[in-house]
Amino acid sequence: MGYFGTMQRRTLLRHAGSTAALGAAGLFWPAARAAGLKALGKPQSFDLAWLKGQARAHAATPYTPPQNKLPAAIAALNWDQYQSIRFKPEHALWADDKLRFKLELFHLGLFFKRPVQMHEVANGQAQQLAYDPLMFDYGTSGLDGKRQPADLGFAGFRFKFHLAPEFDIAAFLGASYFRATSGTRQYGLSARGLAIDTGMQRAEEFPEFTSFWFERPAADSNTLVVYALLDSPSVAGAYRFAITPGDTTAMDVDIALYPRREIERLGIAPCTSMFQAGENDKRKGNDWRAEIHDSDGLAIHNGAGEWLWRPLRNPRNVSFNAFADRGPRGFGLLQRDHDFANYQDDGVFYDRRPSLWVEPKGDWGAGAIDLIEIPTDNETNDNIVAFWNPAARPQAAQELLIGYRMFWGRDAPVQPPLARCVATRTGIGGIVGKHRSYFSWRFAVDFAGGNFALLDPKTKVEAVVTTTKGRIETTSARPLDAIHGWRAIFDVVPDATSTEPISLRLFLRADGQPLTETWLYEYEPPPLNERPLV
């Protein structure tokens, strides 16, 4: 299968990438003149309808792969050299205007080889912005700005907000990747404009944003509108992002897609993250830090109103799960554990990573939320992706209009009315002090919130556990005062000769009434020679 996690995440934390050939620098564009930005070519009329027309026209012609080749000195940059290149803040778009946003551009190099066109939109007119080496401090890269071609182009962009002028709000970084921060002032997981054929037995396709348009905001506006043109061998698309910074940063997204061919697995609103080790999965837990992950679970609010929580894993083998649904109400990759003590990472602060929640606009119909988990030994690689896959395969010459909202923040903007899962721990099963004659694996699942505070001490709480294989034993549910919640414990006994994954489902109830969201898990029994009895 295609490995979507080859994008180096540290690069996405600091820099960016991807671009399309620009011509020679031309006249100054009045709206950008104060910052010393140069215009390229003449202004042209622009709106979303025009952009959709461009995407439709692209889709009606065969895909043309990019032919750009970086100058040898730029192509030879190593990691440290590339990281030393910095955009000069005084050249930011709107740097000298009394607006609440400032936009900075990224240089080409390293992983980011394709130029992306950048435009400012003002009064219904779009003006392309020209590359100028004077925009950049080349640091210890070894590059001489005076020797760079005038038509080099840009790799991507990021922007800042007046309330926190030293911190990024969002960055669009390579292919169709982007990410945002929140009140935590931390980057974490990423999103993508689109996923195609992810997790299949063939190479994954990575659509790319080839052009961006930045709508000049009003002086008192707290929302930045960005448009993008997406292209790939299978599809072209027009995107509109309305981005509003805050303690939770919101993105309102509208998309028009025009397939060139039938697409077998289309991923809408892909969320991409990293999970190497956690309290539930210590298979790669050989680091001095107990937990290493940007997200610890997939949350789903399905069309039937049920809340699901699926802890993430670092599996032995590529794992694919599809959660069938109709009219989903929301889903996202979340970081629920914000306790520094559980990570002890004082460098990248995994406890501060934002969660990402996706809320569909309108009825998305039938389909599934797909979750793909890929084994990883390295925390710099993303190995988790989740997205909406519509049941009806997109066909050539179709127009697909899709809208959703994305929320980047410490917690999802909506919460289950029931108790939430706050921890999943696993280890060897059996009864302490008694000889084990067969292998079993224990799960301890903690829930907090909801209606637990209303329970009478004599109320009987039941753990309802089901499994697709093997058998369940030693099931219990008991109060856990430390979290003002309850803990469910059970053992799974896998078939003695099977390593097939086992799907587990758990919730707590009292007097027939559910008390918690539904916990889901895929347990991979270890090989037969790795099943200790002690």
C-alpha positions as CSV (number, residue, x, y, z in Angstrom):
1,M,0.0,0.0,0.0
2,G,1.1,3.6,-0.4
3,Y,2.6,5.0,2.8
4,F,1.0,8.3,3.5
5,G,3.2,9.0,6.5
6,T,6.4,9.8,4.7
7,M,5.8,13.5,5.2
8,Q,8.3,14.5,7.9
9,R,6.3,16.1,10.7
10,R,9.0,18.2,12.1
11,T,9.1,20.1,8.8
12,L,5.4,20.8,9.1
13,L,6.0,22.2,12.5
14,R,8.4,24.9,11.2
15,H,8.4,25.2,7.5
16,A,6.3,24.3,4.5
17,G,6.3,23.4,0.9
18,S,5.1,22.7,-2.6
19,T,4.9,25.3,-5.7
20,A,4.2,26.1,-9.7
21,A,6.4,28.0,-12.1
22,L,6.2,31.8,-11.9
23,G,7.2,34.3,-14.5
24,A,9.5,37.3,-14.1
25,A,8.7,39.8,-11.4
26,G,6.7,42.8,-12.7
27,L,5.0,45.9,-11.4
28,F,4.0,46.6,-7.8
29,W,0.5,45.6,-6.8
30,P,-1.0,48.6,-4.9
31,A,-2.4,46.6,-2.0
32,A,1.0,44.9,-1.4
33,R,3.3,47.8,-2.2
34,A,3.9,48.9,1.4
35,A,5.5,45.5,2.2
36,G,7.7,45.6,-0.9
37,L,6.0,42.7,-2.6
38,K,6.2,42.6,-6.3
39,A,3.3,41.7,-8.7
40,L,3.6,39.2,-11.5
41,G,1.5,39.9,-14.6
42,K,-1.7,41.8,-14.7
43,P,-4.7,41.6,-12.2
44,Q,-7.7,39.5,-13.3
45,S,-11.2,39.1,-12.1
46,F,-11.6,36.5,-9.4
47,D,-14.4,34.8,-7.4
48,L,-15.4,31.3,-6.3
49,A,-17.5,30.7,-9.5
50,W,-14.4,31.5,-11.6
51,L,-12.3,29.1,-9.5
52,K,-14.8,26.3,-9.9
53,G,-14.7,26.9,-13.6
54,Q,-10.9,26.6,-13.6
55,A,-11.2,23.3,-11.7
56,R,-13.8,22.0,-14.0
57,A,-11.7,22.9,-17.0
58,H,-8.6,21.2,-15.5
59,A,-10.6,18.0,-15.0
60,A,-11.7,18.0,-18.6
61,T,-8.1,17.7,-19.8
62,P,-5.5,15.0,-19.1
63,Y,-3.4,15.6,-16.0
64,T,0.0,17.1,-16.6
65,P,2.6,16.2,-14.1
66,P,4.8,19.1,-12.8
67,Q,8.0,19.6,-14.9
68,N,9.7,21.9,-12.5
69,K,13.3,21.3,-11.5
70,L,15.0,23.1,-8.6
71,P,18.3,24.7,-9.1
72,A,21.1,22.4,-8.0
73,A,22.1,24.4,-5.0
74,I,18.5,24.4,-3.6
75,A,17.9,20.7,-4.5
76,A,21.1,19.8,-2.5
77,L,20.0,21.5,0.7
78,N,20.0,19.2,3.7
79,W,17.7,19.4,6.7
80,D,19.6,21.9,8.8
81,Q,20.4,24.1,5.8
82,Y,16.8,24.3,4.8
83,Q,15.6,24.9,8.3
84,S,17.9,27.9,8.5
85,I,16.0,29.8,5.7
86,R,13.6,32.3,7.2
87,F,11.1,34.7,5.7
88,K,11.6,38.3,6.7
89,P,8.5,39.4,8.6
90,E,8.8,43.0,7.2
91,H,7.9,41.5,3.8
92,A,4.7,39.7,5.0
93,L,1.6,40.4,3.0
94,W,-0.3,43.2,4.8
95,A,2.7,43.9,7.0
96,D,2.3,47.6,6.8
97,D,-1.5,47.7,6.7
98,K,-3.7,48.0,9.8
99,L,-5.2,44.6,9.4
100,R,-5.4,41.8,11.9
101,F,-3.6,39.3,9.7
102,K,-0.1,39.0,8.3
103,L,0.9,36.3,5.8
104,E,4.3,34.9,5.3
105,L,5.6,32.6,2.5
106,F,7.9,29.6,2.5
107,H,10.9,28.9,0.4
108,L,11.3,25.9,-1.9
109,G,13.8,23.1,-1.0
110,L,14.2,19.7,0.7
111,F,10.9,17.8,0.4
112,F,9.2,20.7,-1.2
113,K,10.0,20.9,-4.9
114,R,6.9,22.1,-6.7
115,P,6.2,25.8,-6.9
116,V,2.7,27.0,-5.8
117,Q,1.3,30.2,-7.1
118,M,0.3,32.9,-4.6
119,H,-2.2,35.6,-5.2
120,E,-3.8,38.5,-3.3
121,V,-7.5,39.3,-4.0
122,A,-8.8,42.8,-3.4
123,N,-12.0,44.4,-4.8
124,G,-12.7,41.3,-6.9
125,Q,-9.3,41.4,-8.6
126,A,-6.6,38.8,-8.1
127,Q,-2.9,39.7,-8.5
128,Q,-0.2,37.0,-8.5
129,L,2.8,37.7,-6.1
130,A,6.3,37.3,-7.4
131,Y,9.2,35.6,-5.7
132,D,12.0,37.9,-4.6
133,P,15.1,36.6,-2.8
134,L,15.1,39.8,-0.7
135,M,12.1,38.3,1.1
136,F,14.3,35.7,2.8
137,D,17.1,35.4,5.2
138,Y,19.2,32.5,4.0
139,G,20.9,31.9,7.3
140,T,23.4,29.0,7.2
141,S,21.9,27.4,4.1
142,G,24.9,28.4,1.9
143,L,22.5,29.9,-0.7
144,D,23.3,33.3,-2.1
145,G,20.0,35.2,-2.6
146,K,21.4,37.2,-5.4
147,R,22.0,34.1,-7.5
148,Q,18.4,32.7,-7.1
149,P,16.3,32.7,-10.3
150,A,13.6,35.4,-10.3
151,D,11.0,32.9,-11.2
152,L,11.7,30.4,-8.5
153,G,8.3,30.6,-6.7
154,F,7.1,29.6,-3.3
155,A,6.6,26.5,-1.3
156,G,3.6,27.4,0.9
157,F,2.4,29.9,3.5
158,R,1.5,30.6,7.1
159,F,-0.2,33.5,8.8
160,K,-0.3,35.2,12.1
161,F,-3.0,37.1,14.0
162,H,-2.7,40.5,15.8
163,L,-3.6,39.1,19.3
164,A,-0.6,36.7,19.1
165,P,1.7,38.2,16.5
166,E,4.7,35.9,17.3
167,F,2.7,32.6,16.8
168,D,1.4,30.9,13.8
169,I,-2.3,30.4,13.4
170,A,-2.2,28.0,10.4
171,A,0.2,26.8,7.7
172,F,-0.5,25.1,4.4
173,L,2.6,22.9,3.9
174,G,3.2,20.6,1.0
175,A,0.9,18.7,-1.3
176,S,-2.6,19.4,0.2
177,Y,-1.4,19.3,3.8
178,F,-2.3,22.0,6.3
179,R,-2.5,22.4,10.1
180,A,-3.6,25.0,12.7
181,T,-2.9,26.0,16.2
182,S,-5.2,27.0,19.0
183,G,-5.0,28.5,22.5
184,T,-2.4,25.9,23.2
185,R,-0.1,27.7,20.7
186,Q,1.1,24.3,19.5
187,Y,1.0,22.5,16.2
188,G,0.0,18.9,16.3
189,L,-1.9,16.7,13.8
190,S,-2.4,17.7,10.2
191,A,-5.3,17.8,7.8
192,R,-5.3,17.4,4.0
193,G,-7.5,18.8,1.2
194,L,-8.2,15.3,0.0
195,A,-7.1,11.7,0.2
196,I,-7.3,9.2,-2.7
197,D,-6.8,5.4,-2.4
198,T,-5.3,5.6,1.1
199,G,-4.6,2.2,2.6
200,M,-5.1,0.2,-0.5
201,Q,-2.8,-2.3,-2.1
202,R,-1.4,0.2,-4.6
203,A,0.4,3.5,-4.4
204,E,-1.6,6.3,-2.7
205,E,-2.3,9.4,-4.7
206,F,-1.5,12.8,-3.1
207,P,-3.5,15.6,-4.6
208,E,-1.7,19.0,-4.5
209,F,-2.8,22.6,-4.0
210,T,-1.2,24.3,-7.0
211,S,-2.4,27.9,-6.4
212,F,-3.7,30.0,-3.5
213,W,-5.7,33.2,-3.3
214,F,-5.7,35.4,-0.2
215,E,-8.7,37.6,0.2
216,R,-7.7,41.0,1.7
217,P,-9.7,41.1,5.0
218,A,-11.6,44.2,6.2
219,A,-9.7,46.1,8.9
220,D,-11.9,44.8,11.7
221,S,-12.3,41.2,10.3
222,N,-11.3,38.3,12.5
223,T,-11.7,35.8,9.6
224,L,-9.2,35.2,6.8
225,V,-10.6,33.7,3.5
226,V,-8.2,31.6,1.5
227,Y,-9.0,29.9,-1.9
228,A,-7.1,27.0,-3.4
229,L,-7.0,25.1,-6.6
230,L,-6.3,21.4,-6.2
231,D,-5.0,19.0,-8.9
232,S,-4.1,15.4,-9.2
233,P,-4.2,12.5,-11.8
234,S,-7.7,11.6,-10.6
235,V,-9.4,14.9,-9.7
236,A,-9.4,18.7,-9.8
237,G,-11.0,20.8,-7.1
238,A,-11.9,24.4,-5.9
239,Y,-11.6,25.1,-2.2
240,R,-12.7,28.0,0.0
241,F,-11.4,28.2,3.6
242,A,-12.8,30.8,6.0
243,I,-10.4,30.7,9.0
244,T,-11.2,32.3,12.3
245,P,-8.4,32.2,15.0
246,G,-9.4,31.6,18.7
247,D,-8.8,29.4,21.7
248,T,-10.4,27.0,19.3
249,T,-9.5,27.9,15.7
250,A,-12.4,27.3,13.3
251,M,-12.2,26.6,9.5
252,D,-15.3,26.7,7.4
253,V,-14.6,24.7,4.3
254,D,-16.5,24.5,1.0
255,I,-15.3,22.2,-1.8
256,A,-16.2,21.6,-5.5
257,L,-14.6,18.4,-6.8
258,Y,-14.4,17.3,-10.5
259,P,-13.1,13.8,-11.0
260,R,-11.2,12.7,-14.1
261,R,-12.0,9.1,-13.4
262,E,-14.0,6.8,-11.1
263,I,-12.3,7.0,-7.6
264,E,-12.4,3.8,-5.6
265,R,-11.6,5.3,-2.2
266,L,-12.2,9.0,-1.8
267,G,-11.2,10.5,1.5
268,I,-13.1,13.7,2.5
269,A,-11.7,15.9,5.3
270,P,-8.7,13.6,6.0
271,C,-7.2,14.0,9.5
272,T,-3.6,12.8,9.7
273,S,-1.7,12.1,13.0
274,M,0.9,10.2,14.8
275,F,0.7,7.5,17.5
276,Q,3.8,5.6,18.5
277,A,3.1,4.5,22.1
278,G,0.5,5.1,24.8
279,E,-1.0,3.6,27.9
280,N,-2.9,1.1,25.8
281,D,-0.1,0.2,23.4
282,K,3.5,-0.2,24.6
283,R,4.7,-2.3,21.7
284,K,7.1,0.4,20.7
285,G,7.3,1.9,24.2
286,N,11.1,1.6,24.5
287,D,11.5,5.4,24.9
288,W,12.1,7.1,28.3
289,R,8.8,8.9,27.7
290,A,5.8,6.7,28.6
291,E,3.6,8.1,25.8
292,I,4.4,9.5,22.4
293,H,1.4,10.6,20.3
294,D,-0.3,13.6,18.8
295,S,-3.7,12.0,19.1
296,D,-5.0,9.2,21.3
297,G,-8.3,8.4,19.8
298,L,-10.9,8.6,17.0
299,A,-14.2,10.1,18.2
300,I,-17.4,9.7,16.1
301,H,-20.8,11.1,16.6
302,N,-22.7,9.0,14.1
303,G,-26.0,9.7,12.2
304,A,-27.9,7.6,14.7
305,G,-26.8,9.9,17.5
306,E,-24.4,7.3,19.1
307,W,-21.0,8.5,20.4
308,L,-18.1,6.2,19.7
309,W,-14.5,6.3,21.0
310,R,-11.8,4.2,19.3
311,P,-8.3,4.5,21.0
312,L,-5.5,4.6,18.5
313,R,-2.7,2.0,18.2
314,N,0.7,1.4,16.7
315,P,-0.2,-2.0,15.1
316,R,2.1,-4.8,14.1
317,N,0.6,-4.7,10.6
318,V,-1.3,-2.1,8.6
319,S,-4.8,-1.9,10.1
320,F,-7.9,-0.7,8.2
321,N,-11.3,-0.2,10.0
322,A,-14.4,1.3,8.3
323,F,-17.2,2.6,10.6
324,A,-20.3,2.5,8.4
325,D,-22.7,5.4,8.8
326,R,-25.4,7.6,7.2
327,G,-25.4,11.3,7.8
328,P,-22.5,11.5,10.3
329,R,-22.8,14.4,12.7
330,G,-19.0,14.7,13.4
331,F,-15.7,12.9,13.8
332,G,-12.1,13.7,14.6
333,L,-8.8,12.7,15.9
334,L,-8.5,13.9,19.5
335,Q,-5.9,14.3,22.1
336,R,-7.9,13.7,25.3
337,D,-5.0,13.2,27.6
338,H,-3.5,16.6,28.6
339,D,-1.6,15.5,31.7
340,F,2.1,16.3,31.3
341,A,3.0,13.6,33.8
342,N,1.9,11.0,31.3
343,Y,4.3,12.2,28.6
344,Q,7.2,13.9,30.4
345,D,8.1,15.6,27.1
346,D,9.4,19.1,27.8
347,G,10.6,19.5,24.2
348,V,7.6,19.1,21.9
349,F,4.9,19.0,24.7
350,Y,2.6,16.2,23.4
351,D,0.2,17.1,26.3
352,R,-0.5,20.4,24.5
353,R,-1.3,19.0,21.1
354,P,-4.7,20.3,19.7
355,S,-7.5,18.0,18.7
356,L,-9.2,18.2,15.3
357,W,-13.0,17.9,15.0
358,V,-14.9,17.8,11.7
359,E,-18.5,18.7,11.5
360,P,-20.3,18.1,8.2
361,K,-22.5,20.8,6.7
362,G,-25.7,19.2,5.4
363,D,-26.4,15.5,4.9
364,W,-23.4,13.5,3.7
365,G,-25.6,10.5,3.0
366,A,-24.2,6.9,3.2
367,G,-20.6,6.0,3.6
368,A,-18.1,5.2,6.3
369,I,-15.5,6.9,8.5
370,D,-12.3,5.0,7.6
371,L,-9.4,4.6,10.0
372,I,-6.0,3.5,8.9
373,E,-3.2,2.7,11.3
374,I,0.4,2.0,10.0
375,P,3.2,0.6,12.1
376,T,5.9,3.1,12.9
377,D,9.2,3.2,14.8
378,N,9.6,6.9,14.4
379,E,7.6,9.8,16.0
380,T,8.5,12.1,13.1
381,N,6.3,10.1,10.7
382,D,2.5,10.4,10.6
383,N,1.0,6.9,10.7
384,I,-2.7,7.5,11.4
385,V,-5.4,8.8,9.0
386,A,-9.2,9.1,9.3
387,F,-11.6,10.4,6.8
388,W,-15.1,10.2,5.4
389,N,-15.5,7.8,2.4
390,P,-18.8,8.2,0.6
391,A,-20.5,4.9,-0.4
392,A,-21.1,6.1,-4.0
393,R,-17.9,6.2,-5.9
394,P,-17.3,9.6,-7.6
395,Q,-17.5,9.3,-11.4
396,A,-15.7,11.2,-14.2
397,A,-17.4,14.6,-15.1
398,Q,-19.4,14.7,-11.9
399,E,-19.5,17.8,-9.7
400,L,-19.3,17.0,-6.0
401,L,-20.2,19.9,-3.7
402,I,-19.1,19.3,-0.1
403,G,-19.0,21.5,3.0
404,Y,-17.7,21.0,6.6
405,R,-16.3,22.8,9.5
406,M,-13.0,22.0,11.2
407,F,-12.3,22.9,14.8
408,W,-8.7,22.9,16.1
409,G,-8.5,23.1,19.9
410,R,-7.7,21.5,23.2
411,D,-11.0,19.7,23.2
412,A,-13.7,19.0,20.6
413,P,-16.4,21.8,20.5
414,V,-19.1,19.3,21.2
415,Q,-19.0,16.6,23.9
416,P,-21.0,13.5,24.5
417,P,-23.8,13.9,27.1
418,L,-22.7,10.5,28.5
419,A,-19.5,9.8,30.3
420,R,-16.4,9.8,28.1
421,C,-13.5,7.4,28.0
422,V,-10.5,9.0,29.6
423,A,-8.0,6.2,29.6
424,T,-7.4,2.7,28.2
425,R,-4.8,0.5,29.8
426,T,-3.8,-3.0,28.8
427,G,-1.6,-5.8,30.2
428,I,-1.4,-9.5,31.0
429,G,-4.7,-11.0,32.1
430,G,-5.5,-13.5,34.8
431,I,-6.0,-13.4,38.5
432,V,-3.1,-12.1,40.6
433,G,-1.6,-14.8,42.8
434,K,-3.1,-17.7,40.8
435,H,-1.3,-19.8,38.3
436,R,-2.1,-19.0,34.6
437,S,-2.7,-22.0,32.5
438,Y,-3.6,-20.0,29.3
439,F,-2.9,-16.6,27.8
440,S,-5.3,-13.7,28.2
441,W,-5.0,-10.0,27.8
442,R,-6.5,-7.4,30.2
443,F,-8.3,-4.2,29.5
444,A,-8.9,-1.5,32.1
445,V,-11.1,1.3,30.6
446,D,-11.8,4.4,32.6
447,F,-14.9,6.7,32.1
448,A,-15.6,10.1,33.7
449,G,-18.3,12.8,33.4
450,G,-21.9,12.2,32.3
451,N,-24.4,11.2,35.0
452,F,-22.1,9.4,37.3
453,A,-22.5,12.1,40.0
454,L,-26.3,11.3,40.1
455,L,-25.8,7.6,40.8
456,D,-27.0,6.2,44.2
457,P,-24.2,4.3,45.9
458,K,-26.3,1.2,45.7
459,T,-27.0,1.5,41.9
460,K,-25.7,-1.5,40.1
461,V,-23.5,-0.5,37.1
462,E,-22.9,-3.2,34.5
463,A,-20.0,-3.4,32.0
464,V,-21.5,-4.6,28.7
465,V,-18.7,-6.2,26.6
466,T,-18.9,-8.0,23.3
467,T,-16.2,-9.6,21.1
468,T,-16.0,-10.9,17.5
469,K,-13.5,-13.7,18.4
470,G,-12.2,-15.5,21.5
471,R,-14.0,-15.1,24.8
472,I,-14.5,-12.5,27.5
473,E,-13.9,-13.2,31.2
474,T,-13.3,-11.6,34.6
475,T,-15.6,-8.7,33.8
476,S,-16.2,-6.0,36.4
477,A,-17.2,-2.4,36.9
478,R,-16.4,-0.3,39.9
479,P,-16.2,3.3,41.0
480,L,-12.9,5.2,40.6
481,D,-13.0,8.1,43.0
482,A,-9.7,9.5,41.7
483,I,-11.4,10.6,38.5
484,H,-14.9,10.8,39.9
485,G,-15.8,8.1,37.4
486,W,-15.9,4.3,36.9
487,R,-13.5,1.7,35.7
488,A,-14.4,-1.4,33.6
489,I,-12.1,-4.3,33.6
490,F,-12.2,-7.5,31.5
491,D,-9.9,-10.1,30.0
492,V,-9.9,-11.3,26.4
493,V,-8.9,-14.9,25.8
494,P,-7.9,-15.2,22.1
495,D,-8.2,-18.5,20.2
496,A,-5.1,-20.6,21.0
497,T,-3.9,-20.8,17.4
498,S,-5.1,-17.5,15.9
499,T,-3.5,-14.1,15.5
500,E,-6.5,-12.6,13.7
501,P,-7.6,-9.2,15.0
502,I,-10.4,-9.1,17.5
503,S,-13.0,-6.3,17.6
504,L,-14.2,-5.3,21.0
505,R,-17.1,-3.2,22.1
506,L,-17.8,-1.9,25.6
507,F,-20.2,0.5,27.4
508,L,-21.5,0.9,31.0
509,R,-25.2,0.9,31.8
510,A,-27.4,0.9,34.9
511,D,-31.0,-0.3,35.0
512,G,-31.0,-0.6,31.2
513,Q,-29.8,3.0,30.6
514,P,-26.4,3.6,28.9
515,L,-24.1,5.7,31.1
516,T,-21.1,6.0,28.8
517,E,-20.1,6.5,25.2
518,T,-19.3,3.3,23.3
519,W,-15.7,2.2,23.5
520,L,-14.3,0.3,20.5
521,Y,-11.0,-1.5,20.1
522,E,-9.2,-3.7,17.7
523,Y,-6.9,-6.1,19.6
524,E,-4.2,-8.0,17.7
525,P,-3.2,-11.2,19.6
526,P,0.5,-11.6,19.6
527,P,2.2,-14.5,17.8
528,L,1.9,-17.8,19.6
529,N,5.5,-17.7,20.8
530,E,4.9,-14.3,22.4
531,R,2.1,-15.2,24.8
532,P,3.6,-15.2,28.3
533,L,1.8,-16.9,31.2
534,V,3.8,-14.9,33.8
